[in-house]
Amino acid sequence: MSDFDFSVPRRQSFNGVFLIFLADLVKRIRQNIYLLAVPFFKQNLMQDYGLYIYLGLALLLVIQFVYSYLSYLKFQFSIQEDAFHLDHGVIKLSHVEIPFERIQNINLQQNILQQVFNVVGFEIETAGEGTAEIKIKALENNFAKALKNKLIEEKKRAKNEDVNESQDSETKATTSDEVSEHAESEEKSLLFQLSFSRLLKVGVSSNFLKGLGLLFAFFAYVYNFIMDFLSNIYDIDFDEDFKNRIPETLSFVVIMIFGLFILGFLITILMTILKYFNLKIVKNQQNYEVDYGLFKRVNKVIKKSKTQIFEIETNPLKKFFKINNIYVSQAASNQVTEKQKIGLVGVSTDNINTLFNSIYDLKLPEQKFDRLQSQPRLIFRYLYRNLILLAVLGGLAYIFYFNWLSVSTIVFIAIVLAYVIQLKVKKSYIGFNQDLICVGGGSIHTNTKFIEIHKLQSVHLKRNIFQQNNNHADLVLETASGTVTIEYLKVKSANDIFNYLIYKIESTDKDWI
């Protein structure tokens, strides 16, 4: 039983004043970064007006702190009999009420600043919203956990009251069983905890091109900034000078590119460690609580009823290390982005089977699917898309630096793209059985998505002008977390699957909402 009286309006932790101030300050700096940078690029401006500029910045800081403090004072929340109530705003006051039955998920998270101030963030996701509708930045850890448990209890109570009003005595007995099961669910069991050695394997087997892209973007920004800055001071054409020296220092360029690849690889490992540090999966009745992160601690819940897409990702390195990644997409009002998916990395095959069985009440190794492969014509669709990229690269090479090296590079890129395209077509398929749909995809990575048939919202065929002439179609599956498309199936086979899925959806007696 909690010692907190949630019916009394409360504010965030007092440390939240400084957290709100810093968060608002960062937001203002991002909005006005170019304006703030002007004094440092105007000659003699700091020398002539430096005192006034510093005084102005200090005044803005004071105003921002006062605004953040007023925001802290006006931000109050409470739990009443009907809903969760929240008042917020400084100039424009707002009152929000969230009925308990609309609450879908309650997430706790802790970024680096929240760890410094010893507070946690509190988010409430509701039905009909793609993101958290309620975000509280700073609560004491014990209070946040008690508030989460209280809201879960109120949601259960509201659900039970609805059931009691609409069901007979037999259903009431079932409901009381559910309540007792909830009481028993206080005992949580640890399903999986990611060790540091396995976390390193996840980083090594991740897509290091993301880290490499960030590194290239950073160096490009620094290079352009330095060149522009020096060109304004010295009458030197650095671009022309650098271009003339490239043929003479080809070995330096090769070493630099190799170094960038190594740095990109290390950055990817570091980003993986920071994001998924101490990842834990705890089973709580039929739900799974996922907790991870070093600087930003994230706590999310995988709900059986809300799960729409269960995705397994692997690649050759992950297979070598005997690890896999799982991404769970849950119901939302909008297309679920990659960032919104709940990721579980470094899991074993046994962990996958356990989680799959808990969510679907089915054993994954026993599932057999009738499989239909995407047709080879899909290669041309991908070729058309990548020809644009090759044409742009070729045009840039011709205009700026056309020689055997640039031509060889473009040919190499074309060969790699052709290989990737061949893999994408080979791995694109749809499988189905009485309960599930299995959709394959990927190129170097292999992605396998599972969707329960009765959770489909709609199914339709899409055919462009070329597909109408060559008797092909794309099959589009709409779920409550987004769209899944299987490209270039034979139109007759696509129609057969379409009719089968429509029949299964309309004839099922299962309900997940």
LUMTIRO-880585 format. One record per residue (C-alpha): x, y, z; residue number from 1; residue in one letter. Coordinates in steps of 0.2 Angstrom, whole numbers. Example, Ala and Ser with C-alpha at 12.3 -4.5 7.8 and 13.67 -1.06 7.14 Angstrom:
LUMTIRO-880585
   east  north     up    i  aa
     62    -22     39    1   a
     68     -5     36    2   s
END
This chain:
LUMTIRO-880585
   east  north     up    i  aa
      0      0      0    1   m
      7     17     -5    2   s
     10     31      8    3   d
      7     44     -5    4   f
    -10     53     -6    5   d
    -12     55    -25    6   f
    -28     64    -24    7   s
    -19     80    -18    8   v
    -12     90    -32    9   p
      7     89    -33   10   r
     21     97    -42   11   r
     37     89    -49   12   q
     52     86    -38   13   s
     60    103    -34   14   f
     76     97    -43   15   n
     65     98    -58   16   g
     66    117    -58   17   v
     84    116    -64   18   f
     80    102    -76   19   l
     66    112    -84   20   i
     77    127    -85   21   f
     91    118    -93   22   l
     79    109   -105   23   a
     71    125   -110   24   d
     88    134   -112   25   l
     94    121   -124   26   v
     78    122   -134   27   k
     80    141   -135   28   r
     98    140   -140   29   i
     93    128   -154   30   r
     79    139   -160   31   q
     91    154   -161   32   n
    108    147   -164   33   i
    111    157   -179   34   y
    106    173   -170   35   l
    117    169   -156   36   l
    132    166   -167   37   a
    131    183   -176   38   v
    142    192   -163   39   p
    156    180   -165   40   f
    157    183   -184   41   f
    155    202   -185   42   k
    172    211   -184   43   q
    174    223   -169   44   n
    156    219   -163   45   l
    162    210   -147   46   m
    175    223   -145   47   q
    163    238   -146   48   d
    147    231   -139   49   y
    154    216   -129   50   g
    148    222   -112   51   l
    130    225   -118   52   y
    130    208   -127   53   i
    135    199   -111   54   y
    122    209   -101   55   l
    109    205   -113   56   g
    113    187   -112   57   l
    113    187    -93   58   a
     96    196    -93   59   l
     89    182   -105   60   l
     95    169    -94   61   l
     87    177    -79   62   v
     70    179    -89   63   i
     72    160    -95   64   q
     74    154    -77   65   f
     59    164    -70   66   v
     49    157    -84   67   y
     55    139    -80   68   s
     51    142    -62   69   y
     33    148    -66   70   l
     31    133    -77   71   s
     37    122    -62   72   y
     24    130    -51   73   l
      9    129    -63   74   k
     13    111    -67   75   f
      2    101    -55   76   q
     -6     84    -56   77   f
    -17     72    -46   78   s
    -27     56    -47   79   i
    -46     58    -44   80   q
    -60     46    -45   81   e
    -63     48    -64   82   d
    -46     52    -71   83   a
    -28     58    -70   84   f
    -28     77    -70   85   h
    -15     88    -75   86   l
    -13    108    -75   87   d
      1    116    -84   88   h
      6    132    -94   89   g
     12    149    -89   90   v
      4    162   -101   91   i
     -9    149   -108   92   k
    -15    138    -94   93   l
    -21    121    -99   94   s
    -31    107    -90   95   h
    -29     89    -96   96   v
    -39     74    -90   97   e
    -34     56    -95   98   i
    -48     43    -91   99   p
    -40     27    -83  100   f
    -47     16    -97  101   e
    -38     26   -110  102   r
    -21     23   -103  103   i
    -11     11   -113  104   q
      7     12   -107  105   n
     17     20    -93  106   i
     35     22    -96  107   n
     49     28    -84  108   l
     65     35    -92  109   q
     81     43    -85  110   q
     93     53    -96  111   n
    110     60    -91  112   i
    103     76    -83  113   l
     89     67    -74  114   q
    103     55    -67  115   q
    113     70    -61  116   v
     97     78    -52  117   f
     92     61    -46  118   n
     75     61    -54  119   v
     66     51    -67  120   v
     55     55    -82  121   g
     37     49    -82  122   f
     27     46    -98  123   e
      9     41   -101  124   i
      4     34   -118  125   e
    -15     33   -122  126   t
    -26     25   -134  127   a
    -27     36   -150  128   g
    -10     44   -148  129   e
      6     39   -157  130   g
     17     47   -144  131   t
     16     50   -125  132   a
      2     62   -121  133   e
      8     66   -103  134   i
     26     69   -100  135   k
     33     73    -83  136   i
     51     78    -83  137   k
     56     76    -64  138   a
     49     64    -51  139   l
     58     56    -37  140   e
     61     37    -41  141   n
     50     30    -27  142   n
     36     42    -30  143   f
     36     38    -49  144   a
     35     19    -46  145   k
     21     22    -34  146   a
     12     33    -46  147   l
     14     20    -60  148   k
      7      6    -48  149   n
     -8     17    -43  150   k
    -13     21    -61  151   l
    -11      3    -66  152   i
    -23     -1    -51  153   e
    -35     12    -56  154   e
    -35      6    -74  155   k
    -39    -12    -68  156   k
    -53     -5    -57  157   r
    -61      5    -71  158   a
    -60    -10    -82  159   k
    -67    -22    -69  160   n
    -82    -10    -66  161   e
    -86    -10    -85  162   d
    -86    -29    -85  163   v
    -97    -30    -69  164   n
   -109    -19    -77  165   e
   -110    -28    -94  166   s
   -107    -46    -89  167   q
   -116    -60    -79  168   d
   -110    -68    -63  169   s
   -100    -80    -72  170   e
    -90    -67    -80  171   t
    -88    -58    -63  172   k
    -80    -74    -56  173   a
    -68    -73    -71  174   t
    -64    -55    -67  175   t
    -61    -59    -49  176   s
    -48    -72    -55  177   d
    -40    -59    -65  178   e
    -38    -47    -50  179   v
    -30    -61    -40  180   s
    -19    -65    -54  181   e
    -14    -46    -54  182   h
    -10    -48    -36  183   a
      1    -62    -39  184   e
     10    -53    -53  185   s
     19    -42    -40  186   e
     32    -56    -41  187   e
     42    -52    -56  188   k
     54    -64    -64  189   s
     69    -59    -74  190   l
     69    -66    -91  191   l
     85    -59    -99  192   f
     99    -47    -94  193   q
    112    -42   -107  194   l
    130    -45   -101  195   s
    143    -32   -106  196   f
    152    -45   -117  197   s
    136    -49   -126  198   r
    133    -30   -128  199   l
    150    -28   -136  200   l
    145    -42   -148  201   k
    129    -32   -152  202   v
    140    -16   -156  203   g
    152    -26   -167  204   v
    138    -34   -177  205   s
    127    -18   -179  206   s
    126     -7   -194  207   n
    142      4   -192  208   f
    137     14   -208  209   l
    126     24   -196  210   k
    141     29   -186  211   g
    151     32   -201  212   l
    138     43   -208  213   g
    138     54   -192  214   l
    157     55   -193  215   l
    157     60   -211  216   f
    144     73   -208  217   a
    154     80   -193  218   f
    170     81   -203  219   f
    161     89   -217  220   a
    154    102   -206  221   y
    170    106   -197  222   v
    179    106   -214  223   y
    167    119   -222  224   n
    167    130   -206  225   f
    186    131   -205  226   i
    188    134   -224  227   m
    175    147   -224  228   d
    183    155   -209  229   f
    201    155   -215  230   l
    195    161   -233  231   s
    188    176   -225  232   n
    204    180   -216  233   i
    217    175   -229  234   y
    216    178   -248  235   d
    219    159   -252  236   i
    208    147   -262  237   d
    209    132   -251  238   f
    198    121   -261  239   d
    208    124   -277  240   e
    224    121   -267  241   d
    218    105   -259  242   f
    211     98   -276  243   k
    228    101   -284  244   n
    237     91   -270  245   r
    225     76   -270  246   i
    234     66   -284  247   p
    250     69   -275  248   e
    244     62   -258  249   t
    233     47   -263  250   l
    240     36   -250  251   s
    236     50   -237  252   f
    218     49   -243  253   v
    217     30   -242  254   v
    224     31   -224  255   i
    211     44   -220  256   m
    196     34   -227  257   i
    202     19   -218  258   f
    204     28   -202  259   g
    186     35   -204  260   l
    179     18   -206  261   f
    188     12   -190  262   i
    182     28   -181  263   l
    164     24   -188  264   g
    165      7   -182  265   f
    171     12   -164  266   l
    157     25   -163  267   i
    144     12   -168  268   t
    150      1   -153  269   i
    150     16   -141  270   l
    132     21   -147  271   m
    126      4   -144  272   t
    134      3   -127  273   i
    127     19   -121  274   l
    109     15   -128  275   k
    107     -3   -122  276   y
    118     -3   -107  277   f
    112    -16    -93  278   n
     97    -21   -104  279   l
     84    -31    -93  280   k
     68    -40    -98  281   i
     57    -44    -83  282   v
     41    -54    -85  283   k
     26    -47    -76  284   n
     11    -59    -78  285   q
      8    -58    -97  286   q
     18    -42   -100  287   n
     36    -39   -101  288   y
     45    -24    -94  289   e
     60    -18   -104  290   v
     73     -7    -95  291   d
     90     -1   -103  292   y
    101     14   -106  293   g
    117     22    -97  294   l
    115     41   -100  295   f
     96     39   -104  296   k
     88     26    -94  297   r
     72     19   -103  298   v
     58      9    -96  299   n
     44      2   -107  300   k
     31    -12   -107  301   v
     27    -24   -120  302   i
      9    -29   -119  303   k
      2    -44   -127  304   k
    -14    -36   -132  305   s
     -6    -21   -139  306   k
      8    -30   -149  307   t
      5    -28   -168  308   q
     22    -33   -176  309   i
     35    -45   -169  310   f
     51    -43   -179  311   e
     67    -53   -178  312   i
     83    -46   -186  313   e
     99    -55   -189  314   t
    115    -54   -200  315   n
    130    -64   -203  316   p
    140    -57   -188  317   l
    125    -59   -177  318   k
    123    -77   -182  319   k
    141    -80   -179  320   f
    139    -73   -161  321   f
    123    -83   -159  322   k
    113    -67   -155  323   i
     98    -58   -162  324   n
     88    -42   -161  325   n
     69    -41   -158  326   i
     59    -26   -162  327   y
     41    -25   -156  328   v
     29    -12   -163  329   s
     13     -9   -153  330   q
     -3     -1   -157  331   a
     -3     18   -160  332   a
    -13     31   -170  333   s
      1     34   -182  334   n
     14     24   -191  335   q
     27     18   -178  336   v
     44     24   -182  337   t
     60     15   -180  338   e
     63     25   -164  339   k
     46     21   -157  340   q
     49      2   -158  341   k
     54     -7   -142  342   i
     71    -15   -146  343   g
     78    -30   -137  344   l
     96    -33   -143  345   v
    108    -48   -140  346   g
     94    -61   -136  347   v
     96    -79   -139  348   s
     85    -91   -149  349   t
     78    -98   -133  350   d
     73    -80   -127  351   n
     65    -77   -144  352   i
     55    -93   -142  353   n
     50    -89   -124  354   t
     44    -71   -128  355   l
     35    -77   -144  356   f
     26    -90   -135  357   n
     20    -78   -122  358   s
     14    -65   -134  359   i
      5    -76   -147  360   y
      2    -92   -136  361   d
     11   -101   -150  362   l
     28   -110   -151  363   k
     39   -102   -165  364   l
     48   -118   -170  365   p
     32   -127   -173  366   e
     25   -114   -185  367   q
     24   -119   -203  368   k
     20   -107   -217  369   f
     14   -108   -235  370   d
     27    -96   -243  371   r
     26    -85   -258  372   l
     41    -77   -265  373   q
     42    -59   -273  374   s
     45    -61   -292  375   q
     62    -57   -300  376   p
     54    -42   -309  377   r
     56    -33   -292  378   l
     75    -31   -297  379   i
     70    -18   -310  380   f
     61     -7   -297  381   r
     76     -7   -286  382   y
     87     -4   -301  383   l
     77     11   -307  384   y
     78     19   -290  385   r
     97     16   -288  386   n
    101     22   -306  387   l
     96     40   -300  388   i
    110     39   -287  389   l
    123     32   -299  390   l
    118     46   -312  391   a
    121     59   -299  392   v
    137     52   -293  393   l
    143     51   -311  394   g
    138     68   -315  395   g
    147     75   -300  396   l
    163     65   -304  397   a
    162     71   -322  398   y
    161     90   -317  399   i
    173     90   -302  400   f
    186     76   -303  401   y
    184     64   -318  402   f
    198     51   -319  403   n
    201     32   -317  404   w
    199     33   -298  405   l
    181     41   -299  406   s
    176     29   -313  407   v
    182     14   -303  408   s
    173     20   -287  409   t
    157     22   -297  410   i
    158      5   -305  411   v
    162     -3   -287  412   f
    147      6   -280  413   i
    136     -1   -294  414   a
    142    -19   -291  415   i
    139    -17   -273  416   v
    121    -10   -276  417   l
    118    -24   -288  418   a
    122    -37   -275  419   y
    112    -29   -262  420   v
     97    -28   -274  421   i
     99    -46   -278  422   q
     98    -50   -259  423   l
     83    -39   -256  424   k
     73    -48   -269  425   v
     79    -65   -263  426   k
     73    -61   -245  427   k
     57    -53   -250  428   s
     42    -65   -247  429   y
     26    -68   -237  430   i
     21    -84   -228  431   g
      4    -88   -219  432   f
     -4   -101   -209  433   n
    -20   -102   -199  434   q
    -15    -89   -186  435   d
      0    -79   -192  436   l
      7    -70   -207  437   i
     26    -70   -209  438   c
     35    -57   -220  439   v
     53    -58   -225  440   g
     64    -44   -230  441   g
     81    -36   -229  442   g
     98    -37   -238  443   s
    114    -39   -228  444   i
    102    -39   -213  445   h
     88    -52   -213  446   t
     71    -46   -205  447   n
     57    -58   -202  448   t
     40    -50   -196  449   k
     26    -59   -188  450   f
      8    -52   -188  451   i
     -7    -61   -181  452   e
    -21    -62   -194  453   i
    -35    -56   -183  454   h
    -25    -40   -179  455   k
    -25    -34   -197  456   l
    -35    -18   -200  457   q
    -36    -19   -219  458   s
    -28    -28   -234  459   v
    -28    -22   -251  460   h
    -18    -24   -268  461   l
     -9    -10   -276  462   k
     -4    -10   -295  463   r
      5      3   -305  464   n
      4      5   -323  465   i
     19     -7   -326  466   f
     12    -21   -315  467   q
     -5    -20   -324  468   q
      4    -24   -340  469   n
     15    -38   -333  470   n
      2    -46   -321  471   n
     10    -42   -304  472   h
      4    -33   -289  473   a
     10    -27   -272  474   d
      1    -34   -256  475   l
     -2    -21   -243  476   v
     -6    -25   -225  477   l
    -12    -12   -213  478   e
    -10    -14   -194  479   t
    -13     -3   -180  480   a
      6      1   -179  481   s
      9      4   -198  482   g
     10     -3   -215  483   t
     19    -19   -221  484   v
     21    -21   -240  485   t
     26    -36   -250  486   i
     31    -31   -267  487   e
     29    -39   -284  488   y
     19    -55   -282  489   l
     10    -63   -296  490   k
     -7    -55   -297  491   v
    -16    -72   -296  492   k
     -7    -77   -281  493   s
     -9    -60   -273  494   a
    -28    -61   -275  495   n
    -28    -79   -268  496   d
    -19    -72   -252  497   i
    -30    -57   -252  498   f
    -46    -67   -252  499   n
    -39    -79   -239  500   y
    -34    -65   -227  501   l
    -51    -56   -229  502   i
    -60    -72   -225  503   y
    -50    -75   -210  504   k
    -52    -57   -203  505   i
    -71    -58   -206  506   e
    -74    -75   -199  507   s
    -63    -74   -183  508   t
    -70    -73   -166  509   d
    -54    -66   -159  510   k
    -53    -48   -153  511   d
    -38    -38   -147  512   w
    -45    -20   -144  513   i
END
